[in-house]
Amino acid sequence: APKRVRHIVLMKFREDCSEATHAMISKSMHGMKGKIPGILKLSYGPSFTTDRADGFTHVLVVDLVDKLAFEVYAIHAEHIRIIKDEMFPNFGDFPNCVAVDIKF
């Protein structure tokens, strides 16, 4: 059977990022599950631990059907839109985003 892929992203948003902006980003993140094929499960939200988060404030975890689904996700227009229009403009100091991917 093809191995599933787990995509994990740590994000560091600016401290002055408004609640409304965070709500918009959260809605967009959660909305990817209905718009991008191959997503089995998606979790997104603020980290409730900060002492060991090295300034990272939010986490996205996406489980996808397989590596092909991950490749489709990576270049999907909605994924790119969220990165360009919602994430990048609101990120804090560099390094502000770390992404890792595992097969499981």
DARAQUI-V245692 format. One record per residue. RES is the residue in three letters. PSI is psi in whole degrees, -180 to 180 (NA if undefined). BURIAL is 1 if it has 9 or more other C-alpha atoms within 8 Angstrom, else 0. D_CENTER is the distance of its C-alpha to the mean C-alpha in Angstrom with 1 decimal. Layout:
res: <RES RES>
psi: <PSI PSI>
burial: <BURIAL BURIAL>
d_center: <D_CENTER D_CENTER>
This chain:
res: <ALA PRO LYS ARG VAL ARG HIS ILE VAL LEU MET LYS PHE ARG GLU ASP CYS SER GLU ALA THR HIS ALA MET ILE SER LYS SER MET HIS GLY MET LYS GLY LYS ILE PRO GLY ILE LEU LYS LEU SER TYR GLY PRO SER PHE THR THR ASP ARG ALA ASP GLY PHE THR HIS VAL LEU VAL VAL ASP LEU VAL ASP LYS LEU ALA PHE GLU VAL TYR ALA ILE HIS ALA GLU HIS ILE ARG ILE ILE LYS ASP GLU MET PHE PRO ASN PHE GLY ASP PHE PRO ASN CYS VAL ALA VAL ASP ILE LYS PHE>
psi: <144 144 138 159 136 122 122 125 129 133 147 106 155 147 -28 11 124 161 -38 -41 -45 -40 -41 -46 -44 -44 -43 -45 -52 -29 -18 -32 -35 -12 -24 122 152 -7 122 -40 143 129 137 140 178 148 132 -6 135 -22 -27 16 -3 36 -10 135 -28 154 138 129 122 123 127 156 -46 -176 -35 -43 -38 -43 -37 -46 -46 -34 5 139 -39 -40 -47 -40 -46 -44 -51 -43 -26 -41 -61 -45 -17 4 152 -155 147 142 132 1 130 129 135 155 135 154 143 NA>
burial: <0 0 1 1 1 1 1 1 1 1 1 1 1 1 0 0 1 0 0 0 0 1 0 0 1 1 0 1 1 1 0 1 1 0 0 1 1 1 1 1 0 1 1 1 0 0 1 0 0 1 0 0 1 0 0 1 1 1 1 1 1 1 1 1 1 1 1 0 1 1 0 1 1 0 0 1 0 1 1 1 1 1 1 1 0 1 1 0 0 1 1 1 0 0 0 1 1 0 0 0 0 0 0 0>
d_center: <26.1 23.0 20.5 17.1 14.0 11.3 8.1 7.0 5.2 7.4 7.8 11.3 12.2 15.9 18.2 19.7 16.6 18.2 17.6 17.7 15.0 12.7 13.9 13.3 9.6 9.4 11.6 9.9 6.6 9.2 11.4 9.7 11.5 14.7 14.4 13.2 15.6 15.3 12.4 14.3 12.1 8.8 8.4 6.7 9.1 11.2 12.7 16.3 17.6 18.0 21.0 19.4 15.8 17.3 16.1 12.4 11.8 8.4 6.4 3.8 6.4 7.4 11.2 12.9 16.7 17.4 16.9 18.1 15.5 12.8 14.8 15.0 11.3 11.0 13.7 13.4 14.4 12.0 8.9 11.1 12.2 9.1 8.6 12.4 13.4 11.1 9.0 11.8 14.7 13.5 12.6 15.3 17.5 16.8 15.3 12.3 9.4 9.8 8.4 10.8 11.7 14.6 17.1 18.5>
